[in-house]
Amino acid sequence: MKRRVAVYLKRLSACGALLTIVALSVHPHLAPEASEQGSGSPKNRPAWLRETPIILVSNHDSMPIFRRRVGGNPTWQEEDYEKEHTEEAIRKLKDLGVTVVIVHFYKGFGLEAEREHMQKARALAALVKKYGMRLGVYVGSTIAYEAFFAEKPEAQEWFVPDFLGRPVFYDDQPFRKRVYFMHPGYRDYIKRVLRIAEEDFKADLIHFDNTSMQAEPAIFQHPLAAEQFRDFLKNKYSPQDLKKRLGFSDVRYVLPPRYDRPMSFILDPLFQEWADFRCVQLSAYYAEMETLLRELNPEVAVETNPHSGISGRNTVWEQGVDYPRLLAHLDAVWTEEGDPAGVTRDGILVSRIRTFKMTNILHNTLFVGTGGEGGSTLQMAEAMAFGRQCLGDVGGVLAGYDLPEVQRRYIRFFHRNFEHYRDIENVADVASLHSFASLGFNNDRAAVSTMLFEQAMIQARVPFDIIFDDNLKDLRKYRVLVLADQECLNDEKLDLIRKFVKSGGGLVVTEHSTLYTEWRQRRRDFGLADLLKVDAPPWSGAHAPEEILKLAAIRRQVGQGRVVYIPQVKPAIPKPPTERMTSQYWKLPVNWRELIDAVRWAAGGRLSLQVTAAPTVITELVEQKEKDELIVHLLNYDVAKSPSVQNIAVDLRIPGGKKAMKISLISPDEDNTLSLSYLPKNGGIRFTVPRLKTYSLAIVQLQ
């Protein structure tokens, strides 16, 4: 064993940060848990992230070498590029209220090819610092090989081979080739780039782009990736366990899967291990980069772009992205999932709320485009209400010239009221589990039920968190745990759930939750049959969808806890098999009221917040403990059709030992602060919000 580890180390390289990679790549069970005090915890985040109202702009794609190679530019593009680097442009950003500027830095053409642009970026960085804004720099993950090979011809060995007869490049830009990011030569080169960012630019934030593409299946056809995959298997399992897992123990001839057909279920054990391996390697890479950056500057923020958020895509299989492991080494992440806040013509409420909840539970800040031409005040409001101290990206470096006044008003409001956005924690009665194996190895019903159960809770204004496997170890915050077709749970996790129910927690279970092991092997009966008292459906084989049980919902008192079993979350718009569960299918499920009633019953009949309004009025409840405040954020997602909503009744539970002293209603849509009256009700208070345009905050001062 020790000899194999030593050989693996030698193959990776001899740099000091490899101790981290050993822990993550060779022994994946040693990877930092999401709930540990690792780098992703609030305790170790750069202080400025907590103290700064984050309003972003960026210009990382405006450099001429990139624009000329891409083509299709307007004749004034380079005039704008020059204007971006003027003191006037930066001063206007400062006046606008921007606090973070991400500048072009390294796009992948090579340090020599980009030298002229880097010199210009250095001057821009100095202006950003002069005006007291935080400096972010862009680091790309692709290689513009035509220019790069002139500087470093040996880099050809970094590139991944063709996948199923097709070259592997970025999107529709074939000059941007993909590399295997764990190649020692590539890692050393990126470290050189990062040292320049910190030693020369004094960057406050490193923006790593295209994270979602780095660990796609095609990338891991590289010969080194295949070798490391075999090492991963040998070091994760003993020979006996390998034989149990794969049927044999000699993995010398194992190859990474070459497969790109859509699948409902990921059953092949090698496919499952390969998905896990890709997640491990991507996390190991960013662990190594984080280690270097913290050594260079303990206060630098590490940020990446995993792109998809929680938007109905299987990020584990498609991208090698497992959020708890990846975000343990980050301070912030981008989402480019689309899904701008609003209500579609089909009546589907679309939001990025799930992604905000994911980043919050993992102690990260979410960066998202909210302003400028494609933005809106509703998108800004969503970021303020559900995010952590970040209003979002409001455009390019020239945003100070042309940002609409209504969006400027929201920025001023955010600055003026920042005390109500910092150092807050959300109040959540319910936890919705996202199990790695359940959602990573099933592209159909598990994804459908999870997304739609959460859609019901969003639109019914149930205070909830999204949690991950490791969070099952501490559920004290929650009154109810939801398993929305979370099929694949091992015995340890089942015992943690039993412990939660035994201690008085509520459990809501749908469809085939707990019917499979984490290897997606079918159990004879539900893993929690002792709690559910429901018999599993007859097995129809590994490739057939499980039968929906034909019975009514079951409610049971189990000791001090409560358990509900619901046979199905019923989609209003069925998703075709193997398709992504993206926003066109997010219409409220047919039985959404049944789901919400089950949650309320499991919680003992009462939640922390109850709001009487249309299901397009959405809320988020947070607390600011230092100021002794409860804050109810209210958002009108249907503002395009209903620009004003009247007389919204709010019932709010007050923590034991506290009492409400006053309620203030503030809004970027209104000029004045209102003082609201309230009445006591069942251990809490009731008050009415007289009018909601796009966004308001009801601030309840406690004593």
C-alpha positions, 0 to 999 in steps of 0.5 A, spaced: 500 500 500 505 505 502 509 503 495 503 504 491 502 511 494 509 513 493 509 511 486 502 515 485 506 521 488 512 520 484 507 520 478 503 526 480 510 530 481 514 532 487 511 539 489 509 540 496 501 541 495 501 534 493 499 532 500 493 534 499 492 531 493 494 524 496 488 525 501 483 527 496 485 522 490 488 516 493 484 516 499 478 519 497 474 517 504 479 523 507 476 528 503 474 534 507 467 534 509 462 539 508 460 541 515 468 541 517 471 547 519 475 546 512 477 552 508 470 553 505 467 554 512 465 561 514 471 561 520 476 561 515 473 565 509 477 572 507 474 577 512 473 582 506 468 578 503 464 578 510 465 586 510 463 588 503 457 589 500 459 585 493 457 588 487 461 586 481 463 588 474 468 584 469 471 585 463 475 578 462 473 577 455 474 584 452 482 583 450 483 584 443 487 577 442 481 573 444 476 578 440 480 578 434 481 570 434 473 569 436 471 574 430 464 577 429 466 583 433 463 590 432 468 596 429 468 599 436 470 593 440 477 595 441 475 603 442 471 600 448 476 596 450 481 602 451 475 606 454 475 600 459 482 602 462 481 609 463 480 613 470 474 616 468 471 609 467 473 606 474 471 612 477 464 611 474 464 604 477 466 607 484 460 612 483 455 607 481 457 603 488 461 597 484 466 594 490 469 588 486 472 589 479 474 582 475 479 584 470 482 580 464 488 577 466 490 570 463 485 567 457 490 561 455 494 564 449 500 564 453 504 568 458 508 571 452 502 572 447 498 575 453 504 580 455 501 586 452 494 585 455 497 583 462 501 590 462 495 593 460 491 589 466 496 591 471 495 599 470 487 597 470 488 593 477 492 599 479 486 604 478 481 599 481 486 599 487 486 607 487 479 607 488 478 602 493 475 597 490 477 589 490 481 586 485 479 580 481 483 577 476 481 572 470 484 565 469 482 561 464 482 553 463 482 552 456 489 553 451 489 557 445 494 552 442 495 556 436 499 561 440 501 557 446 505 552 442 510 557 440 511 559 447 511 551 450 511 546 445 511 540 450 504 542 452 502 538 447 502 532 452 497 536 456 491 535 451 486 530 451 485 525 445 479 525 441 473 523 444 469 518 440 472 521 434 471 528 435 476 533 438 475 536 445 475 543 445 471 549 448 463 550 446 464 553 438 471 555 439 475 550 436 482 554 437 481 553 445 483 546 446 481 542 453 487 539 457 487 534 463 488 539 468 491 534 473 497 533 468 503 536 472 506 540 467 499 544 466 498 544 474 505 547 474 504 552 469 497 555 472 501 555 479 506 560 475 500 564 473 497 564 480 504 567 483 504 573 478 496 574 480 498 575 487 505 577 487 505 582 481 497 584 481 496 583 489 489 580 487 484 580 492 480 574 488 482 569 483 476 567 478 477 560 475 473 559 469 470 553 466 470 549 472 464 545 469 468 543 463 474 541 466 472 534 469 467 532 463 467 525 461 471 527 454 477 530 459 478 523 462 480 519 456 487 522 457 492 517 458 495 520 465 487 520 467 486 513 465 493 511 469 490 515 475 483 512 475 486 505 476 490 507 481 484 510 484 481 504 484 487 500 487 487 505 493 480 506 494 478 498 495 482 492 497 483 486 492 477 483 496 473 489 495 475 490 488 472 483 486 466 484 490 465 491 486 467 489 479 468 482 479 475 482 479 481 485 482 486 486 477 485 493 474 491 494 470 487 493 463 481 497 466 479 503 461 475 510 462 468 509 459 467 511 452 460 512 452 455 518 450 448 516 450 443 518 454 441 514 460 436 513 465 440 510 470 447 509 471 448 502 473 455 500 471 459 500 477 465 502 473 461 508 471 459 510 478 466 509 480 469 513 474 464 519 476 466 519 483 473 519 481 472 525 476 469 529 482 475 527 487 480 529 481 477 536 480 476 537 488 483 535 488 486 540 483 482 546 487 485 544 493 492 544 491 490 551 488 487 554 494 493 551 498 498 555 494 494 561 494 493 561 501 500 561 502 501 567 497 495 571 500 491 568 506 486 574 504 485 572 497 478 569 495 478 563 491 472 563 486 470 558 480 465 557 475 461 550 476 456 554 471 450 549 472 448 550 480 442 546 482 438 547 475 436 540 474 442 537 471 446 531 473 453 535 475 456 529 478 455 525 471 456 530 466 461 535 469 465 531 475 462 536 480 460 534 487 458 541 490 460 539 497 467 536 495 468 542 490 466 548 495 470 546 501 476 549 497 472 555 495 469 562 497 465 563 492 462 560 485 458 563 479 452 560 476 450 561 469 445 556 469 440 561 466 433 561 469 432 568 470 427 570 476 420 570 473 414 567 471 413 564 464 407 564 459 406 557 462 405 559 469 412 556 471 416 560 476 423 560 475 428 562 480 435 560 482 433 559 489 436 552 489 443 554 487 443 560 492 441 555 498 446 550 496 452 555 496 449 558 503 449 551 506 456 550 503 459 557 506 460 560 499 457 566 496 454 566 489 456 570 484 450 571 478 449 576 473 443 580 475 444 587 472 445 591 465 441 589 459 440 582 461 438 583 468 432 586 472 431 589 479 427 582 480 434 578 479 438 583 483 432 582 489 433 575 488 441 575 489 440 580 495 434 576 499 437 569 498 444 570 497 450 572 502 452 579 501 452 579 494 447 583 489 451 580 483 454 582 477 451 588 474 455 588 467 462 590 464 467 595 466 463 600 462 457 599 466 458 606 470 456 609 463 449 606 462 446 602 467 439 603 468 437 608 473 432 603 476 438 598 477 442 604 480 437 605 485 437 598 488 445 598 488 444 604 493 439 601 497 443 595 498 449 599 500 445 603 505 441 597 508 447 593 508 447 592 516 441 587 514 444 583 509 451 581 513 452 576 518 445 573 517 443 566 517 437 563 514 431 560 518 429 553 516 424 548 519 425 543 513 432 540 510 431 537 503 436 532 502 441 531 495 444 524 496 450 524 491 448 517 489 441 518 488 442 524 484 448 522 481 446 515 478 439 516 476 437 522 471 429 521 471 424 520 477 429 522 483 431 528 479 424 530 478 421 529 485 427 532 488 426 539 484 418 539 484 418 537 491 422 543 492 418 547 487 412 546 492 416 548 498 419 555 494 412 557 492 408 555 499 414 559 502 416 553 507 423 555 510 427 550 508 435 548 506 438 544 501 443 539 505 448 533 502 450 527 505 454 529 510 449 534 513 445 528 516 450 527 521 447 534 525 440 535 523 439 539 530 437 545 526 431 542 522 424 539 524 423 536 518 427 532 513 425 531 506 427 525 502 424 526 495 425 519 492 432 519 495 433 512 493 441 510 494 442 511 502 447 506 505 446 503 512 450 509 516 445 514 513 439 510 514 441 510 522 442 517 522 435 518 519 432 513 524 436 517 530 433 524 527 426 521 528 427 518 534 429 524 537 423 528 535 424 529 528 419 529 522 420 525 516 417 526 509 419 520 504 416 519 497 417 514 492 423 509 492 427 513 497 432 508 501 430 502 496 437 502 494 444 502 496 449 507 494 452 502 489 444 502 486 443 495 488 436 494 490 434 492 497 429 487 498 425 492 502 425 499 503 431 501 508 427 504 512 421 499 512 421 499 520 419 507 520 415 507 513 411 500 514 410 500 507 412 494 503 416 495 497 414 494 490 415 488 486 422 488 482 422 489 475 429 488 473 435 493 473 433 497 467 425 498 468 423 504 472 420 502 479 413 501 480 409 507 483 405 504 489 398 504 489 396 507 496 394 513 499 399 517 503 401 514 510 402 518 516 405 515 522 407 517 529 413 514 531 415 515 538 416 522 539 417 523 531 412 523 525 413 519 519 409 521 512 410 516 506 407 519 499 407 514 493 409 520 488 410 527 487 406 528 481 409 532 475 404 537 472 409 537 465 412 530 465 419 530 463 421 525 457 426 519 460 434 521 460 432 529 459 435 534 464 430 536 469 431 543 467 426 549 468 421 548 463 418 542 467 418 546 474 411 547 474 408 546 481 406 538 481 399 536 481 399 534 488 403 540 491 398 541 497 399 534 499 406 535 499 406 541 503 400 538 508 405 533 509 411 537 511 406 541 516 404 535 519 411 532 520 413 539 523 407 538 528 402 543 525 406 549 525 412 552 521 416 558 523 413 562 517 406 562 514 404 567 508 397 568 505 399 570 498 399 568 491 404 562 490 408 567 486 410 571 492 416 568 495 419 569 501 426 568 505 426 568 513 433 570 516 436 572 522 441 577 524 443 575 531 448 580 533 442 586 531 437 581 534 433 581 528 428 577 524 428 579 517 422 577 512 424 578 505 418 578 500 419 578 492 414 578 487 416 573 481 410 575 477 411 583 477 411 583 470 404 581 470 402 584 477 406 590 478 403 591 485 400 585 490 396 588 496 395 586 503 400 580 504 398 577 511 404 574 515 404 569 521 411 569 524 414 565 530 418 568 535 424 565 538 423 562 545 424 568 550 424 573 545 418 578 544 417 583 538 418 590 539 417 593 532 417 592 525 419 596 519 418 595 512 423 597 507 424 597 499 428 599 494 421 600 490 419 605 495 421 612 498 419 611 505 420 606 511 413 604 514 412 602 521 407 596 521 403 594 527 402 587 529 398 582 533 400 576 538 398 569 535 400 562 538 407 564 540 408 569 534 406 575 531 401 577 525 402 583 521 400 585 514 405 588 508 400 593 505 403 593 498 409 589 495 412 591 488 418 587 486 421 587 493 421 588 500 424 587 507 420 586 513 425 587 519 422 585 526 426 587 532 426 583 537 428 583 545 
